[in-house]
Amino acid sequence: MLISLPPDYRPSDDEEFMNPMQAEYFRQKLLRWRGDLVKEANGTLASLGEGGILEADITDRASVETDRALELRTRDRARKLIGKIDQALERIETGTYGYCEETGEPIGLKRLEARPIATLSIEAQERHERMEKVHRDD
């Protein structure tokens, strides 16, 4: 079913959570974000593919190598993010998007606006982080 959103549509707490309009709003938001990341990644690939390091000066060469390492790390982060966006898009298709994986409760519109790939409610996320911290301190 194709849903067309008014250009000024914003999800609100006055409507049913994850109704078709909200689902479509977040689907489009995720697709735009994914498109931007792919475009950036392609730009990174192009700049990395422009040949070897030709700098004669050792300091310049080190600087170029540092820049490339940073670009690769950024690209790896973007790749992981694209994977999370794809999972979120899949959750929209299956009707589970916007609901906490732990509790099944709605994640909340404000949290999804800020982090559209969120899979946990704020409470569940905080619990998860506390548990991580406890186990990390061992």
CNS distance restraints for C-alpha pairs under 8 A (distance, minus, plus):
assign (resid   3 and name CA) (resid  20 and name CA) 7.52 0.50 0.50
assign (resid   3 and name CA) (resid  21 and name CA) 6.99 0.50 0.50
assign (resid   3 and name CA) (resid  24 and name CA) 6.87 0.50 0.50
assign (resid   5 and name CA) (resid   9 and name CA) 6.38 0.50 0.50
assign (resid   5 and name CA) (resid  21 and name CA) 6.84 0.50 0.50
assign (resid   5 and name CA) (resid  24 and name CA) 7.62 0.50 0.50
assign (resid   5 and name CA) (resid  25 and name CA) 7.21 0.50 0.50
assign (resid   9 and name CA) (resid  25 and name CA) 7.87 0.50 0.50
assign (resid  10 and name CA) (resid  25 and name CA) 7.70 0.50 0.50
assign (resid  11 and name CA) (resid  15 and name CA) 7.72 0.50 0.50
assign (resid  11 and name CA) (resid  21 and name CA) 7.84 0.50 0.50
assign (resid  11 and name CA) (resid  22 and name CA) 5.68 0.50 0.50
assign (resid  11 and name CA) (resid  25 and name CA) 7.60 0.50 0.50
assign (resid  11 and name CA) (resid 109 and name CA) 7.11 0.50 0.50
assign (resid  12 and name CA) (resid 109 and name CA) 7.37 0.50 0.50
assign (resid  13 and name CA) (resid  17 and name CA) 7.25 0.50 0.50
assign (resid  13 and name CA) (resid 109 and name CA) 7.44 0.50 0.50
assign (resid  15 and name CA) (resid  19 and name CA) 7.67 0.50 0.50
assign (resid  17 and name CA) (resid  22 and name CA) 7.44 0.50 0.50
assign (resid  17 and name CA) (resid 106 and name CA) 7.48 0.50 0.50
assign (resid  18 and name CA) (resid  22 and name CA) 5.13 0.50 0.50
assign (resid  18 and name CA) (resid  23 and name CA) 5.42 0.50 0.50
assign (resid  18 and name CA) (resid  97 and name CA) 7.79 0.50 0.50
assign (resid  18 and name CA) (resid  98 and name CA) 6.86 0.50 0.50
assign (resid  19 and name CA) (resid  23 and name CA) 6.19 0.50 0.50
assign (resid  20 and name CA) (resid  24 and name CA) 6.08 0.50 0.50
assign (resid  21 and name CA) (resid  25 and name CA) 6.09 0.50 0.50
assign (resid  22 and name CA) (resid  26 and name CA) 6.27 0.50 0.50
assign (resid  23 and name CA) (resid  27 and name CA) 6.04 0.50 0.50
assign (resid  23 and name CA) (resid  92 and name CA) 6.42 0.50 0.50
assign (resid  23 and name CA) (resid  97 and name CA) 7.79 0.50 0.50
assign (resid  24 and name CA) (resid  28 and name CA) 6.12 0.50 0.50
assign (resid  25 and name CA) (resid  29 and name CA) 6.22 0.50 0.50
assign (resid  26 and name CA) (resid  30 and name CA) 6.00 0.50 0.50
assign (resid  26 and name CA) (resid 116 and name CA) 7.08 0.50 0.50
assign (resid  27 and name CA) (resid  31 and name CA) 6.15 0.50 0.50
assign (resid  27 and name CA) (resid  89 and name CA) 6.29 0.50 0.50
assign (resid  27 and name CA) (resid  92 and name CA) 7.01 0.50 0.50
assign (resid  28 and name CA) (resid  32 and name CA) 6.13 0.50 0.50
assign (resid  29 and name CA) (resid  33 and name CA) 6.26 0.50 0.50
assign (resid  29 and name CA) (resid 116 and name CA) 7.94 0.50 0.50
assign (resid  30 and name CA) (resid  34 and name CA) 6.04 0.50 0.50
assign (resid  30 and name CA) (resid  85 and name CA) 6.28 0.50 0.50
assign (resid  30 and name CA) (resid  88 and name CA) 7.88 0.50 0.50
assign (resid  30 and name CA) (resid  89 and name CA) 7.18 0.50 0.50
assign (resid  30 and name CA) (resid 116 and name CA) 6.95 0.50 0.50
assign (resid  31 and name CA) (resid  35 and name CA) 6.06 0.50 0.50
assign (resid  31 and name CA) (resid  85 and name CA) 7.99 0.50 0.50
assign (resid  32 and name CA) (resid  36 and name CA) 6.25 0.50 0.50
assign (resid  33 and name CA) (resid  37 and name CA) 6.30 0.50 0.50
assign (resid  34 and name CA) (resid  38 and name CA) 6.19 0.50 0.50
assign (resid  34 and name CA) (resid  82 and name CA) 5.97 0.50 0.50
assign (resid  34 and name CA) (resid  85 and name CA) 6.76 0.50 0.50
assign (resid  35 and name CA) (resid  39 and name CA) 6.14 0.50 0.50
assign (resid  36 and name CA) (resid  40 and name CA) 6.18 0.50 0.50
assign (resid  37 and name CA) (resid  41 and name CA) 6.07 0.50 0.50
assign (resid  37 and name CA) (resid  78 and name CA) 6.27 0.50 0.50
assign (resid  37 and name CA) (resid  82 and name CA) 7.26 0.50 0.50
assign (resid  38 and name CA) (resid  42 and name CA) 6.13 0.50 0.50
assign (resid  39 and name CA) (resid  43 and name CA) 6.35 0.50 0.50
assign (resid  40 and name CA) (resid  44 and name CA) 6.27 0.50 0.50
assign (resid  41 and name CA) (resid  45 and name CA) 6.17 0.50 0.50
assign (resid  41 and name CA) (resid  75 and name CA) 6.01 0.50 0.50
assign (resid  41 and name CA) (resid  78 and name CA) 7.37 0.50 0.50
assign (resid  42 and name CA) (resid  46 and name CA) 6.17 0.50 0.50
assign (resid  43 and name CA) (resid  47 and name CA) 6.27 0.50 0.50
assign (resid  44 and name CA) (resid  48 and name CA) 6.07 0.50 0.50
assign (resid  44 and name CA) (resid  71 and name CA) 6.81 0.50 0.50
assign (resid  44 and name CA) (resid  75 and name CA) 7.32 0.50 0.50
assign (resid  45 and name CA) (resid  49 and name CA) 5.95 0.50 0.50
assign (resid  46 and name CA) (resid  50 and name CA) 6.45 0.50 0.50
assign (resid  48 and name CA) (resid  68 and name CA) 7.16 0.50 0.50
assign (resid  53 and name CA) (resid  61 and name CA) 6.65 0.50 0.50
assign (resid  53 and name CA) (resid  64 and name CA) 7.20 0.50 0.50
assign (resid  53 and name CA) (resid  65 and name CA) 7.82 0.50 0.50
assign (resid  54 and name CA) (resid  61 and name CA) 7.57 0.50 0.50
assign (resid  55 and name CA) (resid  60 and name CA) 5.94 0.50 0.50
assign (resid  55 and name CA) (resid  61 and name CA) 5.17 0.50 0.50
assign (resid  56 and name CA) (resid  60 and name CA) 7.43 0.50 0.50
assign (resid  56 and name CA) (resid  61 and name CA) 7.01 0.50 0.50
assign (resid  57 and name CA) (resid  61 and name CA) 6.18 0.50 0.50
assign (resid  58 and name CA) (resid  62 and name CA) 6.10 0.50 0.50
assign (resid  59 and name CA) (resid  63 and name CA) 6.18 0.50 0.50
assign (resid  60 and name CA) (resid  64 and name CA) 6.23 0.50 0.50
assign (resid  61 and name CA) (resid  65 and name CA) 6.15 0.50 0.50
assign (resid  62 and name CA) (resid  66 and name CA) 6.09 0.50 0.50
assign (resid  63 and name CA) (resid  67 and name CA) 6.21 0.50 0.50
assign (resid  64 and name CA) (resid  68 and name CA) 6.19 0.50 0.50
assign (resid  65 and name CA) (resid  69 and name CA) 6.17 0.50 0.50
assign (resid  66 and name CA) (resid  70 and name CA) 6.21 0.50 0.50
assign (resid  67 and name CA) (resid  71 and name CA) 6.17 0.50 0.50
assign (resid  68 and name CA) (resid  72 and name CA) 6.15 0.50 0.50
assign (resid  69 and name CA) (resid  73 and name CA) 6.24 0.50 0.50
assign (resid  70 and name CA) (resid  74 and name CA) 6.11 0.50 0.50
assign (resid  71 and name CA) (resid  75 and name CA) 6.02 0.50 0.50
assign (resid  72 and name CA) (resid  76 and name CA) 6.11 0.50 0.50
assign (resid  73 and name CA) (resid  77 and name CA) 6.25 0.50 0.50
assign (resid  74 and name CA) (resid  78 and name CA) 6.22 0.50 0.50
assign (resid  75 and name CA) (resid  79 and name CA) 6.14 0.50 0.50
assign (resid  76 and name CA) (resid  80 and name CA) 6.34 0.50 0.50
assign (resid  77 and name CA) (resid  81 and name CA) 6.17 0.50 0.50
assign (resid  78 and name CA) (resid  82 and name CA) 6.09 0.50 0.50
assign (resid  79 and name CA) (resid  83 and name CA) 6.43 0.50 0.50
assign (resid  80 and name CA) (resid  84 and name CA) 6.45 0.50 0.50
assign (resid  81 and name CA) (resid  85 and name CA) 6.16 0.50 0.50
assign (resid  82 and name CA) (resid  86 and name CA) 6.12 0.50 0.50
assign (resid  83 and name CA) (resid  87 and name CA) 6.31 0.50 0.50
assign (resid  84 and name CA) (resid  88 and name CA) 6.23 0.50 0.50
assign (resid  84 and name CA) (resid 117 and name CA) 6.35 0.50 0.50
assign (resid  85 and name CA) (resid  89 and name CA) 6.18 0.50 0.50
assign (resid  85 and name CA) (resid 117 and name CA) 5.99 0.50 0.50
assign (resid  86 and name CA) (resid  90 and name CA) 6.20 0.50 0.50
assign (resid  87 and name CA) (resid  91 and name CA) 6.26 0.50 0.50
assign (resid  88 and name CA) (resid  92 and name CA) 6.35 0.50 0.50
assign (resid  88 and name CA) (resid  97 and name CA) 6.51 0.50 0.50
assign (resid  88 and name CA) (resid 116 and name CA) 7.80 0.50 0.50
assign (resid  88 and name CA) (resid 117 and name CA) 5.69 0.50 0.50
assign (resid  89 and name CA) (resid  93 and name CA) 6.46 0.50 0.50
assign (resid  89 and name CA) (resid  97 and name CA) 7.88 0.50 0.50
assign (resid  90 and name CA) (resid  94 and name CA) 6.33 0.50 0.50
assign (resid  91 and name CA) (resid  95 and name CA) 5.90 0.50 0.50
assign (resid  91 and name CA) (resid  96 and name CA) 5.00 0.50 0.50
assign (resid  91 and name CA) (resid  97 and name CA) 4.59 0.50 0.50
assign (resid  92 and name CA) (resid  96 and name CA) 6.19 0.50 0.50
assign (resid  92 and name CA) (resid  97 and name CA) 4.79 0.50 0.50
assign (resid  97 and name CA) (resid 119 and name CA) 7.91 0.50 0.50
assign (resid  98 and name CA) (resid 106 and name CA) 5.83 0.50 0.50
assign (resid  98 and name CA) (resid 107 and name CA) 5.43 0.50 0.50
assign (resid  98 and name CA) (resid 108 and name CA) 7.15 0.50 0.50
assign (resid  98 and name CA) (resid 112 and name CA) 7.17 0.50 0.50
assign (resid  98 and name CA) (resid 118 and name CA) 7.73 0.50 0.50
assign (resid  98 and name CA) (resid 119 and name CA) 7.19 0.50 0.50
assign (resid  99 and name CA) (resid 103 and name CA) 7.99 0.50 0.50
assign (resid  99 and name CA) (resid 104 and name CA) 5.35 0.50 0.50
assign (resid  99 and name CA) (resid 105 and name CA) 5.39 0.50 0.50
assign (resid  99 and name CA) (resid 106 and name CA) 4.38 0.50 0.50
assign (resid  99 and name CA) (resid 107 and name CA) 5.24 0.50 0.50
assign (resid  99 and name CA) (resid 119 and name CA) 7.01 0.50 0.50
assign (resid  99 and name CA) (resid 120 and name CA) 7.38 0.50 0.50
assign (resid  99 and name CA) (resid 121 and name CA) 7.65 0.50 0.50
assign (resid 100 and name CA) (resid 104 and name CA) 4.76 0.50 0.50
assign (resid 100 and name CA) (resid 105 and name CA) 5.39 0.50 0.50
assign (resid 100 and name CA) (resid 106 and name CA) 6.08 0.50 0.50
assign (resid 100 and name CA) (resid 107 and name CA) 5.55 0.50 0.50
assign (resid 100 and name CA) (resid 119 and name CA) 5.52 0.50 0.50
assign (resid 100 and name CA) (resid 120 and name CA) 4.41 0.50 0.50
assign (resid 100 and name CA) (resid 121 and name CA) 5.31 0.50 0.50
assign (resid 100 and name CA) (resid 124 and name CA) 7.77 0.50 0.50
assign (resid 101 and name CA) (resid 119 and name CA) 5.83 0.50 0.50
assign (resid 101 and name CA) (resid 120 and name CA) 5.79 0.50 0.50
assign (resid 102 and name CA) (resid 120 and name CA) 6.71 0.50 0.50
assign (resid 102 and name CA) (resid 124 and name CA) 6.89 0.50 0.50
assign (resid 103 and name CA) (resid 124 and name CA) 7.67 0.50 0.50
assign (resid 105 and name CA) (resid 121 and name CA) 7.50 0.50 0.50
assign (resid 106 and name CA) (resid 121 and name CA) 7.20 0.50 0.50
assign (resid 107 and name CA) (resid 111 and name CA) 6.78 0.50 0.50
assign (resid 107 and name CA) (resid 112 and name CA) 7.08 0.50 0.50
assign (resid 107 and name CA) (resid 118 and name CA) 7.85 0.50 0.50
assign (resid 107 and name CA) (resid 119 and name CA) 7.62 0.50 0.50
assign (resid 107 and name CA) (resid 120 and name CA) 6.43 0.50 0.50
assign (resid 107 and name CA) (resid 121 and name CA) 4.43 0.50 0.50
assign (resid 107 and name CA) (resid 122 and name CA) 7.24 0.50 0.50
assign (resid 108 and name CA) (resid 112 and name CA) 6.31 0.50 0.50
assign (resid 108 and name CA) (resid 121 and name CA) 7.31 0.50 0.50
assign (resid 109 and name CA) (resid 113 and name CA) 5.97 0.50 0.50
assign (resid 110 and name CA) (resid 114 and name CA) 6.30 0.50 0.50
assign (resid 111 and name CA) (resid 115 and name CA) 5.84 0.50 0.50
assign (resid 111 and name CA) (resid 116 and name CA) 7.44 0.50 0.50
assign (resid 111 and name CA) (resid 118 and name CA) 7.53 0.50 0.50
assign (resid 111 and name CA) (resid 121 and name CA) 7.97 0.50 0.50
assign (resid 111 and name CA) (resid 122 and name CA) 7.69 0.50 0.50
assign (resid 112 and name CA) (resid 116 and name CA) 4.36 0.50 0.50
assign (resid 112 and name CA) (resid 117 and name CA) 7.16 0.50 0.50
assign (resid 112 and name CA) (resid 118 and name CA) 6.42 0.50 0.50
assign (resid 120 and name CA) (resid 124 and name CA) 5.68 0.50 0.50
assign (resid 120 and name CA) (resid 125 and name CA) 5.54 0.50 0.50
assign (resid 121 and name CA) (resid 125 and name CA) 6.00 0.50 0.50
assign (resid 122 and name CA) (resid 126 and name CA) 6.07 0.50 0.50
assign (resid 123 and name CA) (resid 127 and name CA) 6.22 0.50 0.50
assign (resid 124 and name CA) (resid 128 and name CA) 6.04 0.50 0.50
assign (resid 125 and name CA) (resid 129 and name CA) 6.13 0.50 0.50
assign (resid 126 and name CA) (resid 130 and name CA) 6.12 0.50 0.50
assign (resid 127 and name CA) (resid 131 and name CA) 6.22 0.50 0.50
assign (resid 128 and name CA) (resid 132 and name CA) 6.22 0.50 0.50
assign (resid 129 and name CA) (resid 133 and name CA) 6.12 0.50 0.50
assign (resid 130 and name CA) (resid 134 and name CA) 6.20 0.50 0.50
assign (resid 131 and name CA) (resid 135 and name CA) 6.25 0.50 0.50
assign (resid 132 and name CA) (resid 136 and name CA) 5.90 0.50 0.50
assign (resid 133 and name CA) (resid 137 and name CA) 6.12 0.50 0.50
assign (resid 134 and name CA) (resid 138 and name CA) 6.97 0.50 0.50
